[in-house]
Amino acid sequence: MTTPKSNPTNTISISNKAQSDQTTTPLFATDYNVYINHTDAGGIVYHANHLVFFENCRRDWFTKLGLNGYFLQSDSGDIQHFVVSQADLQYKRAILLDEIINVRIDKVELKPASMVFYQSIHRHTPKGNSTDHTKNSNHLLSSAKIVIACVQNQVTPESMSNDETQATRTAPMRPIRVPQSLRDAIQQAITQNADE
């Protein structure tokens, strides 16, 4: 009787990571305090604020990589920016007032005109227990797959009417390729994380 051969892969899906013992090091992780403005009257973080924490984590990671957040200027002077085009969240446990949470970027996939972020929120683990990943596995609070599209739009002036001041309107956004400098910085971070 033969046993099936396993196929090694270089990627791990977020669902497998969330259910595993957290043996894979996240690309980036940072702690946030939960304040009253994040919560409802019962002291539970609003479901939409999970997205806020994920967003803050992505922005802090970009800053750490030396990138200028979400607005980049092309060689021709056009402004390129990023918008969330898809968000798939799974809520596991409530986040409570006055907790410290650890928000992570577990994995990033680079596409031609977008980036796919796999992120998770965990209860803060005191520094003394931070190396014991098996104790962290039951602290998952939520996880997300968030697609960030790279777009460009131009602001063009509308014609002036007699009773209005000059206004502007936004032209339709069009997808564009992820800028090479951003792609290179993220790919370098992914490679460094894999080597650790």
N, C-alpha and C positions, 0 to 999 in steps of 0.2 A: 504494500500500500504506500503510495507516495503522498507526501504532504505538499500542499500548494506553496509556491514560492511567494514571498512577500515582495512587494514593489516599494522600495524606499522613495520617499518624496521629499522635496525641499520646502514644501509649504504645509502648514497646519491650519485647518479652518478654525474659526472662532468658537464654534460649538464644541469641537474637540478640545480646544484649549480651556474653555470654561469648565468642562467636565473633568479635565485632567488635574493633576496635582500641581499645576502651575509651574512645571519644570522649565518652561521656556521663558527667557528674560524678555520683558516688553521692550520695544524700541525706545519708549519714553514713559515715565511715570512721575506724577507729582501729587502732592497732598493739597487739599482744599478744606477750609473750615465751612461748616454749614451754618448759615446765619438765618435769622428770623425772616428776612425778605425772600429766602429760598423756599419757605414752607407755607402750608395752609394753617388754619386755626388749630388744627390738631398736632402741629409740630412735625408733619411729614412733608418731605420735599415734593413740590408739585412735579407731576410727570414731565412737563415741558422743561423743567430746569435740569433734568438729566442731559438734555440736548445742550443746555448752556454750559454745563461742566465739560461735556465732550468738546464743545467749541473752544472753551478756554484752554483746555489741554492741547488741542491742535495748535492754537496760536502761540502758546508758551513753547511748544516744541519747535515751531518755525523760528521763534526768537532765539532759542538756544542754537539752532543751526545757522544763525546769522542772516536769516531771510527777513525781508520786510513784509511780514504778514501776508495779507491777501491781495495787495495791490502792487502790481509790477508794471514797469514802463518798458515797452518794446523799443527797439532801435529806431523805429519810425515815430516814436512819441505817443503811440496809442496806449491807453491804460487797459491792462488785462487784470481780471480779478476772478475770484472763485465764488461759486454759489453751490449750495447744497441741492443736488438734483434728486436724491433718494435717501431716505433714512429708514432703517429697519431696526426697531428697538425691542428688546425683551427685558421686561421688568421682573426681577427675581425676589427682591426683598425691599422693604421700605428704607429710605434714608431719613434719619431723624435729626431734629434740631440739635445743634451743638456737637454733632459728630465731626470727626476728621475723616475724610474719605480720600482714597487713593485712586486717581483717575489715570488710565493707561492707554497708550497706543500699542496694541498687541502686534499688529501687522499692517503693512501698507502695500497695496498693489498699484503699480504705475501703469496707466493706460495712455494711449496717444493724447486724448483731450480731457482726461479726468484722473482722479486718484481715488482709490477705495480704501477707506480707513476702517479697520476692525478695532473697536475700543471696548473698554470695560471699566466699571466702577466697583471698587472693593472697599470694605471697611478697613480703616487704617490699622496696620499692625505695628505695635511698638517695636522700636529698633532692635531690642533684644531678641525678638522672634522673627525678624525679617528674613533670615536665611532658612527658616523652617517652612518650606513651600507647602507641605502637606497640611499644615494647620490653616493655611490661607484659603484652601479650596472651598470651604463652606462660607466664605465671606463675600462671595460674588453678589453684588446688588443689582447690577444691570449690565447688559452688553448691547453693542450696536454695530451695524454695518452701515457706514455713511459714505455715499458717493459725492465727491466734490468735483464739479465740472469747471473747467477753465473756459472763461468766456471773454468776449470783448464787446463793448458797446460804445457808441459815440453819442455825445449830447449835442444836438443841433438846435439852433434857435427857431422857434415858430415865428410866423409873420405877426407883426404887431397890429392889433386892432385899435380902434379909436378909444375904447373905454378900458383897455387893459395895458398894464406895463408889459415889458418884454418878458416872456416866459420861455422856458425850455422844455423840451420833451425828450424822452429817451428813445433812441432808435432800438429796434429789436436786437436782442443779444444774439451773438452767433458763437458757436463753439470754436475754439482754437486749440492748437497744440499746447501742451504744458511746456512752459519755457524751459530751455535746456539747462539754465543755471539752477533752477528749482529741481528739475529732474536729477541732475548730477549730485546736488546736495543730499537729496533724499536717498538716492541709490547708494551713496557713500555711507550714510547712516545705517541703512539696511545691511550693507556688507560688513561694517564694523560690528554690528550687533550679532551677526551670524558667526563672526570669528571669535567672539568672546566666550 
